[in-house]
Amino acid sequence: MERFDEAIAEINQAYRLDPLSLIINSELGSPYLYRREYDQAMEKYRKALELDPTFTIAIYALAVCYEQKGMYDQAIAEYRRSIYLPGHEACCLLSQSERWHLAGTSIFSHNDQPCRLEYRVVCDASWNTTAARVSGWLGPADVEIELTVDPEHNWRLNGLERPEVVGCIDIDLNFSPSTNLLPIRRLNLAVGEESEVKAAWLRFPSFELEPLSQIYRRVDESTYRYESGGGSFVADLKVDGVGFVTSYPGIWQAETAT
């Protein structure tokens, strides 16, 4: 209790010296987070976000609080919001030996750390994910992820079984909009149709794998309404003739296409 009081006193002193500092405002919530007093922590993180709604450290911390409170829909929405940062991505789609190969490279920053991730997703002829690989680095840490999926949709992450995503058909890379192409091509919805799927969601930056319920509704020839997290996240995605997302409102915009 004494250390907690000392931490609060030190952060409050820093706040009085620089009340507009995003870092200090965000750090006001940290002692409460460590003590699992999530409501108090969330109040502090929200005040930091009043200064800058895009401050990813506070957004991510808020997501952690939601998750610990069991408010998973809100946590998913905040985790997604925490990684939408300036960057670039290039990707392509290839067909080889009755397999589809989605490959790309994402370069962006996360919490002031540079990040470079290369990925390749392999699907069968019916667009069922059979394997995926993500490699690169996030700040000083190397990233090496290998995913395999058997015909019964049992998933392994770096060789370890992941029973929580058994039955999932699609991989969803949290850091890239490219994998929205997979259910779009697999479902082949007519205009006005919708379908609910459950994807294996590779979260960023933890690179943990978990199920994520999603709904795709085809609004017109080039627009899909996407929902996840029980409707806590909704976006109208613009796609090209191949199925690549060309516009993810407020998150991602294609610069060139071939």
C-alpha positions in Angstrom: 0.0 0.0 0.0 2.9 2.3 0.8 4.5 1.9 -2.6 1.1 2.4 -4.3 0.7 5.7 -2.4 4.2 6.8 -3.3 3.6 6.0 -7.0 0.4 8.0 -7.0 2.2 10.9 -5.3 5.1 11.0 -7.8 2.8 10.8 -10.8 0.5 13.6 -9.4 3.6 15.7 -8.8 4.7 15.2 -12.4 1.1 16.0 -13.5 1.2 19.4 -11.7 4.4 20.3 -13.4 3.1 19.3 -16.9 -0.6 18.8 -16.9 -0.8 18.5 -20.8 1.7 15.7 -21.1 0.1 12.7 -22.8 2.6 10.3 -21.1 2.0 11.6 -17.7 -1.8 11.7 -18.1 -1.7 8.1 -19.3 0.6 7.1 -16.5 -1.9 8.3 -13.9 -3.8 5.1 -14.7 -0.9 2.7 -14.4 -0.9 2.2 -10.6 -4.6 1.4 -10.6 -4.1 -1.0 -13.5 -1.4 -2.8 -11.6 -3.6 -3.0 -8.5 -6.5 -4.3 -10.7 -8.6 -1.3 -9.9 -9.8 -1.2 -13.4 -12.6 1.4 -13.1 -10.2 4.0 -11.7 -7.6 3.1 -14.3 -10.1 3.5 -17.1 -11.1 6.9 -15.8 -7.5 8.1 -16.1 -6.9 6.6 -19.5 -10.1 8.3 -20.8 -8.9 11.7 -19.6 -5.7 11.2 -21.4 -7.6 10.4 -24.6 -9.5 13.7 -24.2 -6.2 15.3 -24.9 -5.4 13.1 -27.9 -8.0 10.5 -29.0 -5.3 8.8 -31.1 -2.8 8.2 -28.2 -2.1 4.5 -28.6 -0.6 3.9 -25.2 -3.8 5.0 -23.5 -6.0 3.2 -26.0 -4.1 -0.1 -25.5 -4.2 0.3 -21.7 -8.0 0.9 -21.9 -8.3 -2.3 -24.0 -6.5 -4.2 -21.3 -8.9 -2.9 -18.6 -11.9 -3.9 -20.7 -10.4 -7.4 -21.2 -9.7 -7.9 -17.5 -13.2 -6.8 -16.7 -14.6 -9.4 -19.1 -15.9 -6.8 -21.5 -14.5 -8.5 -24.5 -16.4 -6.7 -27.3 -15.2 -3.4 -26.0 -11.7 -4.8 -25.6 -11.6 -6.0 -29.2 -12.7 -2.6 -30.5 -10.0 -0.8 -28.5 -7.3 -3.3 -29.4 -8.1 -2.7 -33.1 -8.1 1.1 -32.6 -4.7 0.9 -30.8 -2.8 -0.3 -33.9 -4.1 2.1 -36.6 -1.0 4.1 -37.2 0.7 5.7 -40.2 2.4 3.1 -42.4 2.5 1.3 -45.7 1.7 -2.1 -46.9 2.2 -4.0 -50.2 0.6 -7.3 -51.0 -0.2 -9.7 -53.8 -2.3 -12.7 -54.6 -0.9 -15.7 -56.5 -2.4 -19.0 -57.6 0.0 -22.0 -57.6 -0.7 -25.7 -57.7 -4.3 -25.3 -56.8 -3.4 -23.2 -53.9 -4.0 -19.5 -53.3 -1.0 -17.5 -51.8 -1.6 -14.1 -50.2 1.7 -12.4 -49.5 2.6 -9.0 -48.3 4.8 -6.7 -46.2 3.6 -4.1 -43.6 5.8 -1.3 -42.3 4.5 1.0 -39.6 5.1 2.2 -36.1 3.6 1.1 -32.8 4.1 2.9 -29.5 7.0 4.8 -31.1 8.6 1.5 -32.1 9.3 0.7 -35.8 7.7 -2.5 -37.1 8.2 -4.5 -40.2 6.1 -7.7 -40.8 6.2 -10.0 -43.8 3.3 -12.5 -44.1 2.2 -15.3 -46.4 -1.2 -17.0 -46.1 -1.9 -20.3 -48.0 -5.4 -21.3 -48.9 -6.8 -24.3 -50.7 -8.8 -24.0 -53.9 -12.0 -23.3 -51.8 -10.3 -20.5 -49.8 -9.9 -22.5 -46.6 -6.7 -21.3 -44.8 -4.2 -24.1 -44.6 -1.1 -22.3 -43.4 0.3 -18.9 -42.6 3.6 -17.3 -41.6 4.4 -13.9 -40.1 8.0 -12.8 -39.6 9.9 -9.6 -39.0 10.5 -7.4 -36.0 8.7 -5.0 -33.7 11.2 -2.6 -32.1 14.1 -4.8 -30.8 12.0 -8.0 -30.7 12.1 -10.6 -33.5 8.7 -12.0 -34.7 8.4 -15.5 -36.0 5.0 -17.0 -36.3 4.1 -20.3 -38.0 0.4 -21.4 -38.3 -0.8 -24.7 -39.7 -4.4 -25.9 -40.1 -5.4 -29.5 -40.8 -8.5 -30.5 -42.9 -10.6 -30.7 -39.7 -9.7 -27.0 -39.0 -7.4 -27.8 -36.0 -4.9 -25.0 -35.6 -1.3 -25.0 -34.4 0.7 -21.9 -33.6 4.5 -22.6 -33.7 3.8 -26.3 -33.3 1.4 -25.9 -30.3 -2.3 -26.9 -30.6 -4.7 -24.0 -30.2 -8.1 -25.6 -29.3 -9.8 -22.2 -28.8 -9.8 -21.7 -32.6 -10.8 -25.2 -33.6 -13.3 -24.9 -36.5 -12.2 -21.5 -37.6 -11.7 -21.4 -41.4 -10.1 -18.0 -42.0 -7.0 -16.4 -40.6 -7.4 -12.7 -39.7 -4.2 -10.7 -39.3 -5.0 -7.9 -36.8 -2.3 -5.6 -38.4 -3.5 -5.9 -42.0 -6.7 -5.4 -44.0 -5.5 -7.9 -46.6 -7.0 -11.0 -45.0 -10.5 -9.6 -45.3 -10.1 -10.9 -48.9 -10.2 -14.5 -47.7 -13.8 -14.7 -46.4 -15.0 -12.3 -49.2 -13.7 -14.7 -51.8 -14.7 -17.9 -50.0 -18.3 -16.7 -49.3 -18.9 -15.2 -52.7 -22.0 -13.4 -51.5 -24.5 -11.9 -53.8 -25.6 -8.3 -53.3 -27.9 -8.2 -50.3 -26.7 -11.5 -48.8 -24.8 -11.8 -45.5 -23.0 -14.5 -43.6 -21.5 -14.9 -40.1 -18.1 -16.5 -39.8 -15.6 -17.1 -37.0 -12.0 -16.3 -37.8 -8.8 -17.2 -36.1 -7.6 -13.7 -35.1 -3.9 -13.2 -34.8 -3.7 -10.3 -32.4 -1.1 -7.5 -32.6 1.2 -6.9 -30.8 0.8 -10.0 -28.6 0.5 -12.4 -31.6 -1.9 -14.5 -29.6 -4.5 -16.5 -31.5 -8.2 -16.3 -30.5 -11.6 -16.7 -32.2 -13.4 -13.6 -33.5 -17.0 -13.7 -34.7 -17.5 -11.6 -37.9 -20.4 -10.7 -40.2 -20.0 -9.8 -43.8 -22.9 -8.3 -45.7 -22.6 -7.4 -49.4 -24.1 -3.9 -49.8 -23.4 -3.5 -53.5 -20.9 -4.8 -56.1 -17.9 -3.1 -54.4 -19.0 -2.6 -50.7 -19.2 -5.0 -47.8 -20.5 -4.1 -44.4 -18.2 -5.7 -41.8 -19.0 -6.3 -38.2 -17.0 -7.9 -35.4 -17.0 -8.0 -31.6 -20.8 -8.5 -31.4 -21.4 -5.3 -33.4 -19.0 -3.1 -31.4 -16.9 -2.6 -34.6 -18.7 -1.8 -37.9 -17.1 -0.6 -41.1 -18.2 -0.4 -44.8 -15.3 -1.8 -46.8 -14.7 -0.9 -50.4 -13.1 -3.7 -52.4 -11.8 -4.1 -55.9 -12.7 -6.8 -58.5 -10.2 -9.3 -56.9 -11.5 -8.8 -53.4 -8.7 -6.6 -51.9 -9.9 -3.9 -49.6 -9.2 -0.5 -51.2 -10.9 1.6 -48.5 -11.2 0.9 -44.7 -12.8 4.1 -43.5 -10.6 5.9 -40.9 -8.1 3.1 -40.9 -6.6 2.3 -44.3 -6.7 3.6 -47.8 -5.2 2.0 -50.9 -2.7 4.2 -52.8 -2.2 2.1 -55.9 -3.7 -1.1 -57.3 -2.9 -3.4 -60.2 
